[in-house]
Every structure is written in C-alpha cells, then in structure tokens.
Amino acid sequence: MTSKTFYEKVGRRYVPVREYDSDLMDAMPEGAHLVLVHPGGKSTRYNVDPNYAAMIAAGRIAEDTISRAVMKASDLRPRSAPITEEQKAAWEHLVAVFGESAKTLEWPSARETAEAAVAAMVQEAEQLMQHPTVKEAYDHFQLVCNLTKDHQ
C-alpha cells in the first residue's frame, strides 16, 4: 500500500491538501467486475453477471475486430452506374428543399456499431439464460471449461 499526503504552503504553515492511496484508487464496489488490461489501457465493466463474464470479455476483445469489419463492409461505394441527369436534378431539388444539411449524410461510427452489437449480444444472452435448459447447458459448459483449463 502506498499512501502519500500532499501539502500546500499557506502563510508560514504547510497544510494537507490531497491524499493519494494506491489501495483506495484501485478499490472497487462490491460485486463481480470484469477488468481487461491491454497495451495502453485498461477497461473495467462493473457489476457483471459472472455467467456472462467470458462472453462479455470475448465481445470486448472483439470490438476492434468487429469495428474494422464494419468499417470495411460499410465503405461508401456506388450502388450502380454513375447517376443520371434526372437523379442529379432530384438530388439538387432535395438540397434546395432541405438546405445544405441534406448534403451531409452520417452513419454511426464503426465503434458505436460494434458496441451496440456487443450490448445486443449481452441482452440476448441474458434473455436466453432465463430458460432452465439453457442455464443448465451453460453450467455444464462452465464445468468442462474449468476441468480442461489446466490442460492447455
């Protein structure tokens, strides 16, 4: 434990103004939490259902891969041959009616899409785990994982 008090000079005296305690800084609230440490950072998810920890961790780890796949899949490309004069006129009419903001189209970022996909995966898993048969199958899966993890 590293505890350090920082002082500031006020008049002729030094008064404590801040305290740093490494144990306090790393403290977490009661519950199950998922901490992923990676080069350049750390990600913490609080109050994670232990049943979903492996899936949530896999989803968090896969967010970068999912983001890249979504970016590649959602690159702008022409759907067909170049636009016709009639299509160009229709587009210009749309801009005239809606103003310059009609020229700015926006898609959600790949990261937002990946996070939404992971959140949907968690929500779906929570729903599925309500079924007793699915819960039992997951418990069996956890048992097999625990039995085999030392042999890898």
C-alpha positions as CSV (number, residue, x, y, z in Angstrom):
1,M,0.0,0.0,0.0
2,T,1.3,3.4,-1.0
3,S,-0.2,6.3,0.9
4,K,1.1,9.8,0.3
5,T,-0.1,13.2,1.6
6,F,0.5,16.3,-0.4
7,Y,0.9,19.7,1.3
8,E,0.5,23.3,0.3
9,K,2.1,26.3,1.9
10,V,-0.5,28.6,3.4
11,G,1.2,31.6,5.0
12,R,4.0,30.2,7.1
13,R,2.5,26.7,7.5
14,Y,2.0,23.7,5.3
15,V,-1.5,22.2,5.3
16,P,-2.5,18.9,3.9
17,V,-4.5,19.4,0.6
18,R,-4.6,16.0,-1.0
19,E,-4.0,12.3,-0.2
20,Y,-3.1,9.5,-2.6
21,D,-3.7,5.9,-1.5
22,S,-2.9,3.3,-4.1
23,D,-5.3,0.8,-2.4
24,L,-8.1,3.3,-2.4
25,M,-7.5,4.2,-6.0
26,D,-7.7,0.6,-7.1
27,A,-10.7,-0.2,-4.9
28,M,-13.9,-1.4,-6.5
29,P,-17.5,-1.5,-5.2
30,E,-19.0,-4.8,-4.0
31,G,-19.9,-7.1,-6.9
32,A,-18.4,-9.0,-9.8
33,H,-16.4,-6.9,-12.2
34,L,-14.5,-7.6,-15.4
35,V,-11.1,-5.9,-15.9
36,L,-9.3,-6.2,-19.2
37,V,-5.8,-4.9,-19.4
38,H,-4.3,-4.2,-22.8
39,P,-1.3,-2.3,-24.1
40,G,-2.0,1.4,-23.5
41,G,-5.0,1.0,-21.3
42,K,-7.5,-0.8,-19.1
43,S,-11.2,-1.4,-19.4
44,T,-13.4,-2.1,-16.4
45,R,-17.0,-3.3,-16.6
46,Y,-18.7,-3.1,-13.2
47,N,-21.5,-5.4,-11.9
48,V,-21.0,-8.1,-14.5
49,D,-23.0,-11.3,-14.1
50,P,-20.4,-14.0,-13.7
51,N,-22.3,-16.2,-16.0
52,Y,-21.6,-13.8,-18.9
53,A,-18.0,-12.8,-18.0
54,A,-16.4,-15.0,-20.7
55,M,-18.8,-13.8,-23.3
56,I,-18.5,-10.1,-22.4
57,A,-14.7,-10.4,-22.3
58,A,-14.7,-12.0,-25.7
59,G,-17.1,-9.3,-27.0
60,R,-14.9,-6.5,-25.6
61,I,-11.8,-8.1,-27.1
62,A,-13.5,-8.5,-30.4
63,E,-14.8,-4.9,-30.6
64,D,-11.7,-3.7,-32.5
65,T,-12.0,-6.6,-35.0
66,I,-15.8,-6.0,-35.3
67,S,-15.1,-2.3,-35.8
68,R,-12.6,-3.0,-38.7
69,A,-15.0,-5.4,-40.3
70,V,-17.9,-3.0,-40.1
71,M,-15.8,-0.1,-41.5
72,K,-14.7,-2.3,-44.4
73,A,-18.3,-3.5,-45.0
74,S,-19.7,0.0,-44.8
75,D,-17.3,1.8,-47.1
76,L,-19.1,4.1,-49.4
77,R,-19.4,2.7,-52.9
78,P,-21.7,3.3,-55.8
79,R,-24.7,1.0,-55.8
80,S,-24.9,1.1,-59.6
81,A,-23.6,3.1,-62.6
82,P,-23.0,6.8,-62.2
83,I,-26.1,8.9,-61.5
84,T,-28.3,10.1,-64.4
85,E,-29.1,13.7,-65.1
86,E,-32.6,13.0,-63.7
87,Q,-31.1,11.6,-60.4
88,K,-28.8,14.6,-60.2
89,A,-31.7,17.0,-60.7
90,A,-33.7,15.2,-58.0
91,W,-30.7,15.4,-55.6
92,E,-30.3,19.1,-56.2
93,H,-34.1,19.5,-55.6
94,L,-33.6,17.6,-52.3
95,V,-30.8,20.0,-51.3
96,A,-33.0,23.0,-52.3
97,V,-35.8,21.8,-50.1
98,F,-33.8,20.6,-47.1
99,G,-30.9,23.1,-47.3
100,E,-27.2,22.4,-47.2
101,S,-27.6,19.9,-44.3
102,A,-29.1,17.4,-46.9
103,K,-25.6,17.1,-48.4
104,T,-24.2,15.8,-45.1
105,L,-25.1,12.2,-44.6
106,E,-23.9,10.5,-41.4
107,W,-23.6,6.9,-40.4
108,P,-22.8,5.8,-36.8
109,S,-19.1,5.1,-36.2
110,A,-17.9,1.5,-36.5
111,R,-17.1,1.6,-32.8
112,E,-20.7,2.6,-31.9
113,T,-21.9,-0.2,-34.1
114,A,-19.6,-2.7,-32.5
115,E,-20.6,-1.6,-29.0
116,A,-24.2,-1.9,-30.0
117,A,-23.6,-5.4,-31.3
118,V,-21.9,-6.4,-28.1
119,A,-24.7,-4.9,-26.0
120,A,-27.2,-6.8,-28.1
121,M,-25.3,-10.0,-27.6
122,V,-25.3,-9.5,-23.8
123,Q,-29.0,-8.7,-23.8
124,E,-29.8,-11.7,-25.9
125,A,-27.7,-13.9,-23.6
126,E,-29.5,-12.6,-20.5
127,Q,-32.8,-13.5,-22.1
128,L,-31.6,-17.0,-23.2
129,M,-30.3,-17.7,-19.7
130,Q,-33.8,-17.3,-18.3
131,H,-34.6,-20.7,-19.8
132,P,-33.7,-23.5,-17.3
133,T,-32.3,-25.8,-20.1
134,V,-30.0,-23.1,-21.4
135,K,-28.9,-22.3,-17.9
136,E,-28.1,-26.0,-17.3
137,A,-26.2,-26.3,-20.6
138,Y,-24.2,-23.2,-19.7
139,D,-23.4,-24.6,-16.2
140,H,-22.1,-27.8,-18.0
141,F,-20.1,-25.7,-20.3
142,Q,-18.5,-23.8,-17.4
143,L,-17.7,-27.1,-15.7
144,V,-16.0,-28.5,-18.8
145,C,-14.0,-25.3,-19.2
146,N,-12.9,-25.4,-15.6
147,L,-11.9,-29.1,-15.9
148,T,-9.9,-28.5,-19.1
149,K,-8.3,-25.1,-18.5
150,D,-5.3,-26.6,-16.6
151,H,-4.5,-29.0,-19.5
152,Q,-3.9,-26.3,-22.2
